[in-house]
Structures are given as structure tokens and as C-alpha cells.
Amino acid sequence: MANTSLINYYFSHRRFSPSFRSLFFMPTYLALFTSLFILFYISTTSNLFSSNHNPSTLRLKPHFPSGYSTNTRGSKNPVFVFNDSNNPLGHLPRISHPKKNGEAGHESQRVSRLEFSSNGIYVNNEVFHDRDIFLEDYKEMNRSFKIYVYPHRRNDPFANVLLPVDFEPGGNYASESYFKKVLMKSHFITKDPTKADLFFLPFSIARLRHDRRIGVGGIQDFIRAYIFNISQKYPYWNSSGGADHFYVACHSIGRSAMEKAEEVKFNAIQVVCSSSYFLSGYIAHKDTSLPQVWPRQGDPPSLASSKRKKLAFFAGSINSPVREWLLQVWRNDSEIYVHFGRLQTPYADELLGSQFCLHVKGFEINTARIADSLYYGCVPVIIANHYDLPFADILNWKSFSVIVATLDIPLLKKTLQAISSDAYLMLQNNVLKVRKHFQWHFPPVDYDAFYMVMYELWLRRSSVRVPQCASVVPNQ
């Protein structure tokens, strides 16, 4: 207490010298000077940007380079769509601007569509987040990406689970089989694990599920035993804790299959159709969404939007509160067709005759309905919260689909009817552009589902390579 009194007395009665007083206020002077400098900088540089906020300077003169077709549909805001069959991704190439005063011409950002508003502002509705980066990375992926697959013999007791199928995959979970079948014949495979970017765990959840020796109840034990075996036989799992490993599963059981092998769930990359981060097991950004695709032969059909009489369509079982609510609200509507049970007309005809096709969360979030919608040229409407959409790192889903929160089901018709005919044509045009990315081929085709999944994996490869032990791989 005495010390405190002495300090107070010292600062209240001591007379500071002039030089000391000036030093005492130096921080205040510096702060004031800095503030004045910042204000001066803002005032002088704001003129550089003020023209961008002037509507008169934003007015663009419509220009029609070769390859454009127009569709105004009586609108005051004409829409300009680029058509180029020679472009592999179906999008606008770079536009070279004229040179000025001997300067080198520069190239503008790619845009797939220019929509001019009344004041001339255009909107970029590119289906890719960044097409330039995607194409550049895609080439690098094709050149350098390498996968090591844990080898197994044909006479392995579980060869049916660990080796690729020797037939054409089909059914609702064909994506899982297609991926492994195509991967094993691809140039991404390396037999030298020291050159591998990622390691593939080749077990098939769908085939484990139907194997009578294992079944649904035994999958978790099988996975745990498999991880233990490879960790004892090879050094690669232990050197990274499984962080540079991945598996593929389309059935929703795939996520719960890891409950007895949590190092797989938390460390390895899960490529799964049931990509909902609302439930435990799926970790966004580490894991990735596998598109659930029902394989179909031949080229996808095309039908003009004018022939699509129904506003929206859904057919499926009542296996979730979301679908129950959808049925309750829209079961008697004349424009939104919600059907539960056996359809009286072919499923394909319903998709071809509807403007919008609904993807509604059921017992799980994964279904082939999105891929079905895209295949038949129907704009998908996603009504499923907490859903990591396939290829979300690559594709701009807002450019070819409509995303509606489950709470907004009563507003569904109002939401869809508010979409203008020009906006719908833009959505459907983009549907036709992206549906090639949701198809499987054997052998694969550039930018198809296989290559898109590989690109998602390539994005997730570790930036820090773990040195692999120079041990000899056991003979198989």
C-alpha cells in the first residue's frame, strides 16, 4: 500500500522536463500522422474506382462474335449463348481484344454465357468455378498423378470383394464398381509405391454386403481386419496414418463400415455417395462426393424445353420426414407432380416431360436422381440440407440446378415460377453441358465421371510427401 502511495505521489507531483514531455506524446503524434496519411491515400485513390460505379460507364455495346446465337423470347434483356461443337467442354473460348497503340492484345476471362441487363451489365454463368485452373490442373493430373493399389491374387478367398468385376456394372450402386474397373486399366496405376501420390484400398462395400460369409453385420470386422493386415504387411499405411489412402463406396453402408476402423474414417479419404456432413463419418474437404449414376447405354436424349409440360416431378418411396412433408404439401397440385408408389408411365418419360426434377432426401441423401435428371435434360432441384454435391470443387452447381432448403418446401412452386424463361434456358443449357461429367465409360472418356473423381482425388493428395520405406513388396 505504501509503495502504491509513493508511485501515485511521484506521477502527480514530478515536473517532467520539456524533452521528456515530447517523448511522452510521441506515440500520439505518430498515430495522428498515420491516420491523416491513410485518409489522404483513400481520397487520392478513390478516383481510380469511381468510374466503375457510374452506370453510364458500365453500359456495354452488345457485340456478336461468330458462334453466338440469340434468344430474346420477347425479353428486353437479350441472352447471348455461345455454341461451339469443337470445344471439348462446350464453353466459350478466350476472346482476344483488339490491340491499342501497338500494345499486345490481351485475353478476357472465359464466360459461357453473357446475359445483358437493361444497363448493359453482364453476368458470368460459367459452369466451372474456374475453367482455366481446371483445364491446367487436369493436364497436370493426367501427366503425373499416380495411384498404388494393394495387390491381391485371383485365388484370394475374397477376390470377389478385392478385385474389379469382370462384367459390365449395373444397378443403383454401379459407380463403385465402375471406378475400380476403370482405374485398374488406367495409366494412373503404378506398381512402384514410392512413386504413388495415393494408395487405394480396393475392397468393395457393395460386394461385401452381398457376400454371405460377411453380410451387413460383418463388414466392420472385415474392414478392421483388412487394415490390420496391410499395416503389418506393408509400411505405407503406418508411415502416414492412412492420410494418403482412399476407398470408394456408393452404398450408404460404406460410411458405417468404418466404425471399427476409425483411423480410416478420420484419416483416409472417403469417396462416397452418401456425402452428408450432417451425420457422423463424412468430413467435408477431406472426403469427397461420388456421383451415384445408373448406367445407361447410348447417347443421352434431348428434348426441347417447350415440350416439358410439367413444372416439377418427383417419384420415390416415403422414407423420410422431408419426403412426407413434400407429399403433404404438393400431393394434389396440378403443376408439381409428386408420386409415391408404382408409376403408371415410364420413368424416363416423366423426366423428359418435366422442367424441374426433384432430388429429395430420403432415408439417406444419396440417390441416382441427380444423374437421372441431367441425363434427361431436366434441371435438378436439390432439396437436401447438408449435402456435399458431387464435384462441388469443380462445378458451379448454381449455374445448372436449383437448391432449395427443406424448410422452404411450401415455397417450392413460388420459387420455381419466379425463374424466368431466359433463366430456365440458361439452366437447361448448362445441364446439357455438364451431364457428360456424370456418365461412366469403359474405357473412360475425357471429363467423364471417372476423370472427374480422379481430379477430386488429385486435389486431395498430400502436399507433404511421406518418404516410403525401401522395403520389398511381398510376392503376391
C-alpha positions in Angstrom: 0.0 0.0 0.0 2.9 2.3 0.9 4.5 1.6 -2.5 1.3 2.4 -4.3 1.0 5.8 -2.5 4.6 6.6 -3.4 4.0 5.9 -7.1 0.9 8.0 -7.2 2.7 10.8 -5.5 5.6 10.5 -7.9 3.5 10.8 -11.0 1.2 13.6 -9.6 4.0 15.9 -8.4 7.0 15.2 -10.6 7.8 18.0 -13.0 8.9 16.5 -16.4 11.5 18.2 -18.5 10.4 19.5 -21.9 12.4 16.9 -23.7 10.8 14.1 -21.7 7.3 15.5 -22.2 7.8 15.5 -26.0 8.8 11.8 -25.9 5.8 11.1 -23.8 3.4 12.3 -26.5 5.4 10.8 -29.4 3.0 7.7 -29.9 0.0 10.1 -30.1 1.8 12.2 -32.8 2.6 9.0 -34.8 -1.0 7.7 -34.6 -2.4 11.1 -35.7 0.1 11.3 -38.6 -0.7 7.7 -39.7 -4.5 8.4 -39.7 -4.0 11.6 -41.8 -1.9 9.6 -44.3 -4.5 6.9 -44.7 -7.3 9.4 -45.3 -5.1 11.2 -47.9 -4.4 7.9 -49.6 -8.1 6.9 -49.7 -9.1 10.3 -51.1 -6.5 10.2 -53.9 -7.1 6.6 -54.9 -10.9 6.6 -54.8 -10.9 8.4 -58.1 -9.4 5.3 -59.7 -12.5 3.3 -58.8 -15.3 5.9 -59.0 -15.8 5.3 -62.7 -16.8 1.7 -62.1 -19.7 2.8 -60.1 -21.1 5.1 -62.7 -23.9 3.3 -64.6 -23.2 5.2 -67.8 -19.6 3.8 -67.9 -20.9 0.2 -67.4 -23.1 0.2 -70.4 -21.7 -2.3 -72.8 -22.4 -2.2 -76.5 -23.7 -5.6 -77.5 -21.2 -7.4 -79.6 -21.9 -10.6 -81.6 -18.7 -12.6 -82.2 -19.1 -15.6 -84.5 -20.6 -18.6 -82.8 -23.3 -16.7 -80.8 -27.0 -17.2 -81.2 -29.5 -15.0 -79.6 -32.7 -15.9 -77.8 -34.7 -12.9 -76.6 -38.1 -14.6 -76.3 -39.6 -11.1 -76.3 -37.5 -10.1 -73.4 -35.9 -6.6 -73.1 -32.8 -8.3 -71.8 -31.5 -10.5 -74.7 -29.4 -13.5 -73.8 -26.4 -14.5 -75.9 -25.4 -18.1 -75.9 -22.2 -19.4 -77.4 -22.4 -22.6 -79.4 -19.2 -24.4 -80.5 -19.2 -28.1 -81.1 -15.4 -28.2 -81.5 -14.9 -27.1 -77.9 -14.5 -30.2 -75.8 -16.1 -28.7 -72.7 -18.8 -26.8 -74.7 -17.8 -23.3 -73.4 -16.7 -20.0 -74.7 -13.0 -19.8 -75.8 -10.8 -16.9 -75.0 -11.8 -13.7 -76.7 -8.9 -11.6 -78.0 -9.3 -7.9 -77.6 -8.1 -5.5 -80.3 -4.6 -4.1 -79.8 -4.2 -0.4 -78.9 -1.3 1.8 -79.9 0.9 -1.2 -80.6 0.2 -2.9 -77.3 0.0 -6.7 -77.2 -3.6 -7.9 -77.3 -4.9 -9.5 -74.1 -7.4 -12.2 -73.4 -10.5 -11.8 -71.3 -11.8 -14.2 -68.8 -13.8 -17.1 -70.3 -17.5 -16.9 -69.9 -20.0 -19.5 -71.0 -22.9 -17.0 -71.2 -23.4 -13.3 -71.4 -26.7 -12.0 -70.0 -27.2 -8.3 -70.6 -29.4 -6.4 -68.2 -31.1 -3.1 -69.0 -28.0 -1.1 -68.1 -25.7 -3.4 -70.1 -24.1 -5.3 -67.2 -23.3 -8.9 -68.0 -23.5 -11.9 -65.7 -21.0 -14.8 -65.8 -22.8 -18.1 -65.6 -19.8 -20.4 -66.1 -20.5 -23.9 -65.1 -16.9 -24.2 -63.7 -15.7 -22.3 -60.7 -12.6 -21.5 -62.7 -12.3 -23.2 -66.0 -8.7 -22.1 -66.7 -7.4 -23.5 -63.5 -9.4 -26.7 -64.0 -8.0 -27.3 -67.5 -4.5 -26.6 -66.5 -4.6 -28.8 -63.4 -6.4 -31.5 -65.4 -3.5 -31.8 -67.8 -1.0 -32.0 -64.9 -3.2 -34.6 -63.2 -3.2 -36.7 -66.4 0.5 -36.4 -66.7 1.7 -37.0 -63.1 -0.9 -38.5 -60.8 -0.1 -42.0 -59.6 -2.1 -44.5 -57.6 -0.8 -47.6 -55.9 -3.4 -50.4 -55.4 -2.8 -53.0 -52.8 -2.4 -56.2 -54.9 -4.4 -59.4 -54.5 -4.3 -62.7 -56.3 -7.1 -64.3 -58.3 -7.2 -67.2 -55.8 -7.6 -64.9 -52.8 -10.7 -66.2 -50.8 -12.1 -62.7 -51.1 -11.1 -62.0 -54.7 -14.7 -61.2 -55.5 -14.5 -58.3 -53.0 -11.0 -57.0 -53.7 -10.6 -57.4 -57.5 -12.5 -55.5 -60.2 -15.7 -57.0 -61.6 -15.2 -58.8 -64.9 -18.7 -57.7 -66.2 -20.4 -54.5 -67.1 -21.5 -52.8 -63.8 -25.2 -52.1 -63.4 -27.8 -51.0 -60.9 -28.0 -48.2 -58.4 -24.5 -48.7 -56.9 -22.6 -49.2 -60.2 -20.4 -46.1 -59.6 -18.4 -48.1 -57.1 -17.7 -51.0 -59.4 -17.1 -48.7 -62.4 -14.5 -46.7 -60.7 -12.4 -49.7 -59.7 -12.8 -51.4 -63.1 -11.7 -48.3 -65.0 -8.9 -47.4 -62.5 -7.2 -50.7 -62.8 -6.8 -50.4 -66.5 -5.8 -46.7 -66.5 -2.4 -45.0 -66.8 -2.8 -43.7 -63.2 -1.8 -47.1 -61.8 1.8 -47.5 -60.6 3.4 -50.7 -59.3 6.1 -48.7 -57.6 4.7 -47.5 -54.3 7.5 -45.0 -53.8 6.0 -43.0 -56.8 2.5 -43.1 -55.6 0.6 -40.0 -54.6 -2.3 -42.0 -53.1 -2.9 -45.6 -52.1 -6.2 -47.3 -53.0 -8.0 -49.7 -50.5 -9.7 -51.9 -53.1 -12.4 -53.5 -51.0 -16.0 -53.2 -52.4 -18.6 -52.3 -49.8 -21.4 -53.3 -52.2 -20.0 -56.8 -52.8 -19.1 -57.3 -49.1 -22.8 -56.5 -48.4 -24.0 -59.3 -50.6 -21.3 -61.9 -49.7 -23.0 -64.4 -47.4 -19.8 -65.0 -45.5 -19.8 -61.4 -44.4 -23.1 -59.6 -44.9 -24.1 -56.3 -43.5 -23.2 -57.3 -39.9 -19.7 -58.4 -40.7 -18.5 -55.5 -42.8 -17.0 -53.6 -39.9 -15.0 -56.6 -38.8 -13.7 -57.3 -42.3 -12.5 -53.7 -42.7 -10.8 -53.7 -39.4 -9.0 -56.9 -40.2 -8.0 -55.7 -43.7 -6.4 -52.5 -42.3 -4.6 -54.5 -39.7 -3.2 -56.9 -42.4 -1.9 -54.2 -44.7 -0.4 -52.3 -41.9 1.5 -55.4 -40.9 2.5 -56.5 -44.4 3.3 -53.1 -45.9 4.9 -49.9 -44.4 2.7 -47.4 -46.3 -0.3 -47.2 -44.0 1.8 -46.7 -40.9 4.0 -44.0 -42.5 1.1 -41.6 -43.0 -1.5 -43.0 -40.6 -3.7 -43.6 -43.6 -3.9 -40.0 -44.7 -2.7 -40.8 -48.2 -5.1 -43.7 -48.6 -8.6 -43.8 -50.0 -11.6 -46.1 -50.6 -14.7 -45.8 -52.8 -18.2 -46.8 -51.7 -21.6 -45.9 -53.2 -23.9 -47.7 -50.8 -24.7 -45.8 -47.6 -23.4 -48.7 -45.5 -19.9 -47.6 -46.7 -19.7 -44.9 -44.0 -20.8 -47.0 -41.1 -18.5 -49.8 -42.3 -15.6 -47.8 -40.7 -16.9 -47.8 -37.2 -14.4 -50.4 -36.1 -11.6 -48.8 -38.1 -11.8 -45.2 -37.0 -8.4 -44.3 -38.5 -9.9 -44.9 -41.9 -12.9 -42.7 -41.1 -10.8 -39.8 -39.7 -7.6 -40.1 -41.7 -8.2 -41.7 -45.1 -10.1 -40.0 -48.0 -13.6 -41.4 -48.2 -15.1 -41.2 -51.8 -18.7 -41.9 -51.0 -22.2 -41.4 -52.5 -23.7 -40.7 -49.0 -21.8 -37.4 -48.7 -23.8 -35.7 -46.0 -21.8 -34.0 -43.3 -24.8 -33.7 -41.1 -24.2 -37.3 -40.0 -21.1 -38.6 -38.4 -18.4 -40.2 -40.6 -18.2 -37.8 -43.6 -15.7 -35.0 -43.2 -16.1 -32.2 -45.8 -13.0 -31.2 -47.8 -11.1 -34.3 -46.7 -13.6 -36.6 -48.2 -15.4 -36.2 -51.5 -18.8 -37.0 -53.1 -19.0 -39.8 -55.6 -21.9 -39.3 -58.1 -24.5 -42.1 -57.9 -25.2 -42.9 -61.6 -27.5 -45.5 -63.0 -25.6 -46.7 -66.2 -27.3 -46.2 -69.5 -26.1 -47.2 -72.9 -26.0 -44.8 -75.9 -26.1 -41.1 -76.2 -28.3 -39.1 -73.8 -31.6 -37.9 -75.2 -32.5 -34.3 -75.9 -35.9 -32.6 -75.7 -36.9 -29.0 -76.2 -38.0 -27.2 -73.0 -41.2 -26.2 -74.8 -42.3 -29.9 -74.7 -41.8 -30.2 -71.0 -45.4 -29.7 -69.7 -44.9 -30.4 -66.0 -43.3 -27.8 -63.8 -41.7 -30.3 -61.5 -41.6 -34.1 -60.9 -40.7 -36.5 -58.1 -41.2 -40.2 -57.7 -40.0 -42.3 -54.8 -40.8 -44.1 -51.5 -41.8 -42.3 -48.3 -38.8 -43.0 -46.2 -38.0 -39.6 -44.6 -39.8 -36.7 -42.9 -38.7 -34.5 -45.8 -40.5 -36.6 -48.3 -43.5 -36.9 -46.1 -43.8 -33.2 -45.9 -43.3 -32.8 -49.7 -46.2 -35.2 -50.3 -48.4 -33.5 -47.7 -47.8 -30.0 -49.3 -47.9 -30.9 -53.0 -49.7 -34.2 -53.4 -52.8 -32.7 -55.1 -51.0 -30.0 -57.1 -51.6 -29.8 -60.9 -48.1 -28.4 -61.7 -45.8 -30.1 -59.2 -46.2 -33.9 -59.7 -45.2 -35.8 -56.5 -45.7 -39.5 -56.8 -45.1 -42.3 -54.3 -45.6 -45.9 -55.4 -45.6 -47.5 -58.8 -45.7 -45.1 -61.8 -48.2 -45.7 -64.5 -46.0 -44.1 -67.1 -42.3 -44.8 -67.9 -39.9 -43.1 -65.5 -37.9 -41.7 -68.4 -41.0 -40.1 -70.0 -41.7 -38.3 -66.7 -38.2 -36.9 -66.6 -38.3 -35.9 -70.3 -41.7 -34.2 -69.7 -40.8 -32.1 -66.7 -38.9 -28.8 -66.5 -37.6 -29.5 -63.0 -36.8 -32.8 -61.4 -36.7 -33.0 -57.6 -33.9 -34.6 -55.6 -35.4 -35.0 -52.1 -33.5 -36.5 -49.2 -34.8 -40.0 -48.3 -33.5 -42.4 -45.6 -30.1 -41.4 -46.9 -29.1 -38.5 -49.0 -27.6 -40.4 -51.9 -29.8 -41.4 -54.9 -29.2 -41.5 -58.7 -31.9 -38.9 -59.3 -29.5 -36.0 -59.9 -27.7 -38.0 -62.6 -31.0 -39.1 -64.0 -32.2 -35.5 -64.2 -29.1 -34.4 -66.0 -29.2 -37.4 -68.4 -32.7 -36.5 -69.5 -32.1 -32.8 -69.7 -34.2 -31.9 -66.7 -33.0 -29.1 -64.3 -32.4 -30.8 -60.9 -33.8 -29.2 -57.8 -31.9 -30.3 -54.7 -34.0 -30.4 -51.5 -31.4 -31.9 -49.1 -29.7 -29.9 -46.4 -26.0 -30.6 -45.5 -25.3 -32.3 -48.8 -21.8 -32.2 -50.3 -22.7 -32.2 -54.0 -20.6 -34.3 -56.5 -17.7 -32.4 -58.0 -18.5 -29.3 -55.9 -14.8 -28.3 -56.0 -15.0 -28.1 -59.8 -18.6 -27.3 -60.9 -20.7 -24.2 -60.1 -24.0 -26.0 -59.2 -26.0 -22.8 -59.1 -25.4 -22.5 -62.9 -27.4 -25.7 -63.7 -29.5 -26.6 -60.7 -31.8 -25.0 -58.1 -31.0 -25.6 -54.4 -34.0 -25.3 -52.0 -33.8 -25.6 -48.2 -36.1 -28.3 -46.8 -37.9 -25.6 -44.7 -38.8 -23.9 -48.0 -40.8 -26.8 -49.4 -44.1 -24.8 -49.1 -42.5 -22.1 -51.2 -41.3 -24.6 -53.9 -43.8 -23.6 -56.6 -43.3 -19.8 -56.0 -39.5 -20.4 -56.2 -39.7 -22.3 -59.5 -42.3 -20.0 -61.1 -40.1 -17.0 -60.3 -37.4 -18.3 -62.6 -37.8 -16.5 -66.0 -37.9 -18.4 -69.3 -34.5 -17.0 -70.2 -33.0 -18.0 -66.8 -34.5 -21.5 -67.3 -33.0 -21.8 -70.7 -29.6 -20.9 -69.2 -30.0 -23.6 -66.6 -31.1 -26.2 -69.0 -28.3 -25.3 -71.5 -25.8 -25.8 -68.7 -27.4 -29.1 -67.8 -26.7 -30.3 -71.3 -23.1 -29.1 -70.8 -22.4 -30.8 -67.5 -24.2 -34.2 -68.0 -21.1 -35.6 -69.7 -19.4 -35.4 -66.3 -22.0 -37.7 -64.8 -21.5 -40.7 -67.1 -19.3 -43.8 -66.8 -17.4 -45.3 -69.8 -15.1 -48.3 -70.2 -12.6 -47.3 -71.4 -13.0 -43.8 -69.9 -13.7 -40.6 -71.9 -12.1 -37.3 -71.1 -14.0 -35.3 -68.5 -16.4 -38.2 -67.7 -17.3 -39.3 -64.2 -14.1 -41.3 -63.8 -11.8 -38.4 -64.7 -13.8 -36.0 -62.5 -13.4 -38.3 -59.5 -9.7 -38.6 -60.2 -9.4 -34.8 -60.3 -11.1 -34.6 -56.9 -8.7 -37.1 -55.5 -5.8 -35.2 -57.1 -6.9 -32.1 -55.3 -6.7 -34.1 -52.0 -3.3 -35.6 -52.5 -1.0 -34.7 -49.7 1.2 -31.6 -50.3 3.8 -33.2 -48.0 5.1 -36.5 -49.4 5.9 -39.0 -46.7 9.1 -40.9 -47.5 8.3 -44.5 -48.1 10.4 -47.3 -46.6 12.6 -49.1 -49.1 11.2 -52.4 -48.2 10.5 -55.1 -50.7 6.8 -55.6 -51.6 5.9 -59.2 -50.7 5.3 -61.5 -53.7 1.6 -62.0 -54.5 
